[in-house]
Amino acid sequence: MNQDKLIDVGGLTAALQRFADERDWNRHHSPRNLLLALVGEVGELAEIFQWLDDDAAARLRDDSAKFTHLKEEIADVLLYLTRLAMVTGVDLDEAVRDKMVKNAIKYPVA
């Protein structure tokens, strides 16, 4: 069965590998180190929302500096998550497809 990818990170994984290779960072990119970096970035993302009510959070895009910061932190989370998947051999598209099937079973439409 040939399905379109839900997540196609081929270009991103190639760019991340090139970035790590050029800086000799592969030796630092153990699953543990990448997970800790990811947790740190999620914390930085959480700080953006920490004291905002839902209305203020929904209006972040109206402040260009805050919105830029939000985009940067979301990007950092995605980059570390993708790199973690790379070094652990997780196919993100397959993992997401599998999880969506499980979620549909766990949370059926009423």
N, C-alpha and C positions, 0 to 999 in steps of 0.2 A: 504494500500500500504506500503510495507516494503522497505524503501530505506536505503542504506548505509549512515551513518552519514558523513556529510562534515566536521564537527567539533565534535570531541569526547573528551570532557574535563572532563570526569568522574574521571579519576585518578588525574588530576590536581585539580579539585574542592575538592576532598577528602583530598589531601595533603594540600591545602590552609586552609581548615576548621580545620584540625588537628593542623596546625601551629598557627592559630588564637586561637584555644581552649587552647593550651599549654601555651600561653602567656597572656591569658585573654584579648585578643584584640577585641573580638566581640563587646564589648560596644563602641569601637572607630570606628568601621566599619559601620558607617551610610553611606547612599548613597552620601550625601554631602561631607563627609570627604574622601571617596574613590574617588569621582570625582575630588576633589582638588588635591589629591595625584597623580591621573592619569594625570591631566593637568601638574603638575610639572615634571613628568617623560617624558611626550611628549616634554616638553621644553628642558629637558636634552638631549633627542634624537635629537631634532632640532639643538642644539648647536654643535653637531658633524658635521653637514652638513653646518652650517651657512656660512662659508666663503670659502667653496669648490666649484670649478666648477664641471661640470658633470663628467669630466674625472677623477679628483681627488677623487670624491665620488665613482666612479666605482672601484677605486683601493684601497679602504679601506682595503679589505681583504689581501692586500699585506704587510700590516704593522700589525704584530701580536698584538701589544699593542692597536692600534686603533681599530682593528677588535674585540678584546676581549671587549673593551669598548662599541662598537656598539652592540654586542650580549647581554651584560648586560643590556643596556638601552632598547633594544627591549623586553627582558625578563621582565623587570620591567613594561613596558607598558602592556604586555600581562597578567601579574599577577594581576595588579590593575583592568584592564578591566574585567577579569574573575571574580574577587572578587565582583566587582560592579554588574555584571550580577547575581551572586549568591544571593546577599542581596536584589536585586530588583525583583528576580523571573523570570528573562529573560533566556529563553532557547537559548543559543547562536546558536546551530545548526538550530533551527527553525527560529530564527531571520535572520540568514544569508541566509537560503533557501528562505524565504519570500522576502528579499531585492533583491536577485539575480533575482527572477521572476519579481519584479517591475522594476529593472534596464533593464532587457531584453525588457520589454514593452516600457520603456522610451527611450531606445537607441537601436532601432531595427537594425539588419544588413541591410545595404543598398540594 
